[in-house]
Amino acid sequence: MDVNVLRRAARNDLDNGTFTLLDLSLGFWANGGHAEALDLDAFIYCLKTLSGPDILVLAWTLEELRNA
């Protein structure tokens, strides 16, 4: 999985108002993610990395939010 594509997709959806950081965080945690909201925000804006499992959970969460 290309994390830059994931970051760009999340950034675009947040900027376009498709969902909020709170929506993303709640979905992420509900799907088993462990990073905190600030860590997610930092990852999306290329300031921090996430663990491999958290990246997969984030990708899954983005798909769920887009299809909701």
Backbone hydrogen bonds in HBPLUS format (Angstrom, degrees):
<---DONOR---> <-ACCEPTOR-->    atom                        ^
c    i                          cat <-CA-CA->   ^        H-A-AA   ^      H-
h    n   atom  resd res      DA  || num        DHA   H-A  angle D-A-AA Bond
n    s   type  num  typ     dist DA aas  dist angle  dist       angle   num
A0005-VAL N   A0002-ASP O   3.18 MM   3  5.51 127.4  2.47 104.2 116.3     1
A0006-LEU N   A0002-ASP O   3.21 MM   4  6.59 158.4  2.26 148.2 154.4     2
A0007-ARG N   A0003-VAL O   2.81 MM   4  6.03 160.1  1.85 149.7 154.9     3
A0008-ARG N   A0004-ASN O   2.96 MM   4  6.06 164.1  1.98 143.0 147.6     4
A0009-ALA N   A0005-VAL O   2.93 MM   4  6.09 160.4  1.97 149.4 154.7     5
A0010-ALA N   A0006-LEU O   2.99 MM   4  6.19 165.1  2.02 151.9 155.8     6
A0011-ARG N   A0007-ARG O   2.85 MM   4  6.04 165.2  1.87 154.9 159.5     7
A0012-ASN N   A0008-ARG O   2.89 MM   4  6.04 163.7  1.92 149.7 154.2     8
A0013-ASP N   A0009-ALA O   3.01 MM   4  6.20 164.1  2.04 149.6 153.9     9
A0014-LEU N   A0010-ALA O   2.91 MM   4  6.11 156.1  1.97 150.6 157.4    10
A0015-ASP N   A0011-ARG O   2.84 MM   4  5.99 164.0  1.86 153.0 157.9    11
A0016-ASN N   A0012-ASN O   2.85 MM   4  5.95 149.1  1.94 147.4 155.8    12
A0018-THR N   A0013-ASP O   2.89 MM   5  5.01 139.5  2.06 154.6 158.8    13
A0017-GLY N   A0014-LEU O   3.26 MM   3  5.23 152.2  2.34  98.2 106.4    14
A0024-LEU N   A0020-THR O   2.96 MM   4  6.27 163.2  1.99 151.5 156.0    15
A0025-SER N   A0021-LEU O   2.82 MM   4  5.96 161.2  1.85 147.8 153.2    16
A0026-LEU N   A0022-LEU O   2.88 MM   4  6.04 170.0  1.89 157.1 159.5    17
A0027-GLY N   A0023-ASP O   3.01 MM   4  6.13 165.0  2.04 149.7 154.1    18
A0028-PHE N   A0024-LEU O   2.87 MM   4  5.94 155.7  1.93 146.4 154.1    19
A0029-TRP N   A0025-SER O   2.91 MM   4  6.14 164.2  1.93 154.6 157.6    20
A0030-ALA N   A0026-LEU O   2.92 MM   4  6.04 156.7  1.97 144.9 152.2    21
A0031-ASN N   A0027-GLY O   2.97 MM   4  6.15 136.9  2.16 141.2 151.9    22
A0033-GLY N   A0028-PHE O   2.84 MM   5  5.20 157.0  1.89 150.1 144.8    23
A0032-GLY N   A0029-TRP O   3.02 MM   3  5.10 161.1  2.05 105.8 111.1    24
A0039-ASP N   A0036-GLU O   2.98 MM   3  5.18 120.1  2.35 101.6 116.9    25
A0040-LEU N   A0036-GLU O   2.96 MM   4  6.35 151.9  2.04 153.7 162.5    26
A0041-ASP N   A0037-ALA O   2.96 MM   4  6.23 165.2  1.99 153.9 157.2    27
A0042-ALA N   A0038-LEU O   2.95 MM   4  6.12 158.4  1.99 143.5 149.7    28
A0043-PHE N   A0039-ASP O   2.87 MM   4  6.05 150.4  1.96 143.7 151.9    29
A0044-ILE N   A0040-LEU O   2.91 MM   4  6.16 165.1  1.94 156.4 159.7    30
A0045-TYR N   A0041-ASP O   3.13 MM   4  6.35 149.2  2.23 145.4 153.1    31
A0047-LEU N   A0042-ALA O   2.70 MM   5  4.85 163.0  1.73 161.5 155.5    32
A0046-CYS N   A0043-PHE O   3.04 MM   3  5.06 155.3  2.10 115.0 113.2    33
A0055-ILE N   A0051-SER O   2.96 MM   4  6.27 146.7  2.07 153.0 163.1    34
A0056-LEU N   A0052-GLY O   3.14 MM   4  6.49 156.5  2.20 152.1 157.8    35
A0057-VAL N   A0053-PRO O   2.97 MM   4  6.26 157.1  2.03 147.9 154.5    36
A0058-LEU N   A0054-ASP O   2.86 MM   4  6.01 153.3  1.94 142.5 150.0    37
A0059-ALA N   A0055-ILE O   2.99 MM   4  6.25 158.8  2.04 147.9 153.0    38
A0060-TRP N   A0056-LEU O   3.00 MM   4  6.22 160.2  2.04 148.2 153.6    39
A0061-THR N   A0057-VAL O   2.85 MM   4  6.05 158.2  1.90 149.1 155.4    40
A0062-LEU N   A0058-LEU O   2.90 MM   4  6.13 158.1  1.95 152.5 157.7    41
A0063-GLU N   A0059-ALA O   3.15 MM   4  6.42 159.9  2.19 147.0 151.7    42
A0064-GLU N   A0060-TRP O   3.03 MM   4  6.36 157.7  2.08 148.8 155.1    43
A0065-LEU N   A0061-THR O   2.91 MM   4  6.16 163.8  1.94 156.6 160.2    44
A0066-ARG N   A0062-LEU O   2.94 MM   4  6.10 155.4  2.00 150.1 156.8    45
A0067-ASN N   A0063-GLU O   3.07 MM   4  6.20 143.6  2.20 143.4 152.5    46
A0068-ALA N   A0065-LEU O   3.41 MM   3  5.14 161.7  2.44  96.2 101.2    47
